[in-house]
Amino acid sequence: MEASTASTYRSDSEEDSGSDNDVHTSQLGTKEYWEDAYRRELETFQDIGDVGEIWFGEESMSRVLKWMDKANIPEDAAILDIGTGNGAFLVELAKHGFRNLTGIDYSAASVQLAKSVLQAEDLTHVSIKEVDFCGGELEGFDVCIDKGTFDAISLNPDRSRQVTHLYLQALKGAVKDGGVFSITSCNWTKQQLLETFSQGFEFVQELPTPTFQFGGKKGNSVTALVFKRVR
């Protein structure tokens, strides 16, 4: 469920003010939406071999990989791709030399698509599982990476606050003590993400993202942060 939700321009003043952790709800926050979307992408892949859209683009994947290089993440580190979508980021991680990779998604069509994409790349050693991350079943990962999944689930029109809480609890269980969590978001400002993950996580750094100038104010449409798991 790697998601490219509607980007929101955030100015520096909005970054500083962000005590309100609400975003507008959307069908993008429902499992049914993603199941339908990935079912269509699976059919396209089976027909013509097109893997579909790479959410947040190749620049986002490159940004995270550069951080992992600088952070000296070991090639045998246990890495979890939260909401793997079509598995494109797992392919890049594997090509980068990482060997202990797991991708999860709650969409059965996404899982089938990701497995097909990885098989086509001869990367059958990568583990793909149909799992709802908010179920809290996962543990033991050195690195957890989210590129849009938190965005999507927090748009759930029926229980946005509940799933946000469940996501945080699941993340605490999934990341080892001292492990790291990287999140890329186009719905949440830096300040909002710092507040959301203040319990159980320590802010490490902000990854550089494109900035824009509009109406005399400077801001960005994407935020990328890294946290460390602490007790």
N, C-alpha and C positions, 0 to 999 in steps of 0.2 A: 504494500500500500504506500509506496514511495510517491509522494504527492506533489504536484505543482498547483497549489491553490492560488487564488487571485492575489497577485502581489499588491501590497499596500505601501505607498510611499510614506516613509517616516522621517520627519525632520529631527534635528538635534534637540529641539525643544520638547518634542514628543518623547524622545529617548529619555530625557531627564525627568519627565513628569510621571512616567508609567507606573502608577500604583493600581490602575484599573486593569485587571487581568481578563477582561471580557473581550471576546471577538464575536462577530456575527456568525450565527449558525448557518449550515448549508447541507445539502444532500451529499456534498463531498465528504461529510463526516460519517456516512453510513456504509456498512459493509455491502449492501445491495448495489450501491453505485459502483464500487470498485470491482465487484464480481462481474457486473455487466461490462465494465470497461476492459477488464483483462480477458474476458471471454472473447470480445471482439479482437483484441490484440493477438490472442492465441490463434484465432482463425486466420488472421493476416499472416502470422509467422508460418503457420502450416502451409498456407497457400503460396507465399512468395519469399519467405525467409526474412521478412522485415521484423526486427525486434521491437519496434514501436518507439514511442517517445522516451527520451532519457530525461527524467524529471530534474529540473534545476540545471540541466545541461552539463556538458563535459567540463566546463570551467569549475563547477562545484566539486566534481569528482577529483579534478586535478588539485584543487585547493586543499582537500582533506588528505590526499596522498602526499602533498608537499609537507603538510604538518606532521604526518606520520614519519616521514623521512627525518625531519629535523628533531622529532621527539625520540628518534632511535627505537621505534617500536620493533621488537624482534620478529623475525619472519615466522617463528612458531607460536606467536601470541595468539590466544583464543579470541577471535574477532567475530562479533555479531552485527549483521546488517539488519536493522529493525525496519520492517516493511520493505522487503527487497524488491517488490514490483516485478520487473522483467529480468532481474538478476544482473543487469549491466554493470553495476558497481562491483559485484562479486567477481565478474570477469576481469575487471581492471585490477582489483586487489590480487587476484591469482597471478596475473601477468606481471605484477609488481614484485612477486616473489613470496607473498604471504601464503602459508600452507594450511593453517587451521581455521577454516572459514565456515561460518554458518549463516544462512539467510532464512528469515522467517516472514510469513505473511498470513493474514487471516483469510485471504481470498484463495479458494482452491484453484481458480483459473490462473491466478498469478503464480502460484507454486508450480503448476503444470507448465506454464510458459517459461519460468525461470529454469526449470529442469531441462526443458527442450533447448533453451539457449546455451546452457552450460554443456550439455551433451554435444551440441554442434561445435563448441569450442574445445571439445575433448577435455573437459574439466569435471568429470564425473565424480571426483573425490570431494568436491565441495558439497556440504550438507545443506539441503533445502527442506524446510519443515512447514507444514500448515499449522500455524500456532497464532492465537490471539495474544499478543505481547502483554496486554493488560490483565491476562489471566494469572500472571505471576509465576509461571512454571519454570522459568529459566534462571540459571545461576552459573557462576564460574567463569565469566568472561573477563579478559584483560582489557578489551576495548569494545565499546558499543557505539555504533554510528547510526544517526538518524538524519535523513535528508528529506524532510517533509511529512513523515508519519505523525509526529506530534501535532503538526499543523492540522492534518486531516482529522484526527480523532477529536481534537478540541473544537471542531466545527460541528460535532454531532448535535443535531437539533433536539434530541430527546434527553440527553444526559451529559452535556459538555463538561460540567463541573465534576461529575462523578468519574468520568473516564480520565480526566486530567489527574485526579487524585490516584486512580488505579494505575495509571501510567507511571507516576512517580514512585509508587510503592514497588511496582514490578521492576523498575530500573534499579532501585536500591538492592533488590535481590539478585539481579542479573550481573551487576558489575562487582568484581572482587574489590576488597579493600585495597586502596592504592591504584586501582584500575582507572581508566579514563572513559569519558563520554563526550562525543562530538555531536553537536546538533546544528543543523542548518534550517533556518526558518524564514518564511516570507510573511508570516502573519503576526509574529511577536517581536517586540523591540528587545534590545539588549537588556534594558532594565527589567522588563517583564520576565524574561528568561532567568535573570539572576534571582529574582524573587521566587519564581516557581521552583527552582532547583537549589534553593538556599539550604534546605534540610537534607543533610546526608552527602552534599557535594560542595566542593571548594572550587571557585572560579580560577582557571589557569590562564587562559588567554582568549582574545578575540582574533579570529582569522580575518585577513583583509578581504573586503568585498567592494564591488564598485560603488562609488558615491555619485550623487547627482546634485545639481544646483537648480533650484526652482523657486521663483518668487523671492529671491534674495536669501533663501534658506538652504542649508546643506543637509542632505540626508541620504538614506539608502533604502533599497527595496528588499534586501536580504541581510540577515544576521547569521553569523557563524561563530559559535562559541565552543570552548573546550572546558570541561570540568573534571575534577579528580574526586573519586569516591573516598569519603571520610566517614568515620563513625561519630 
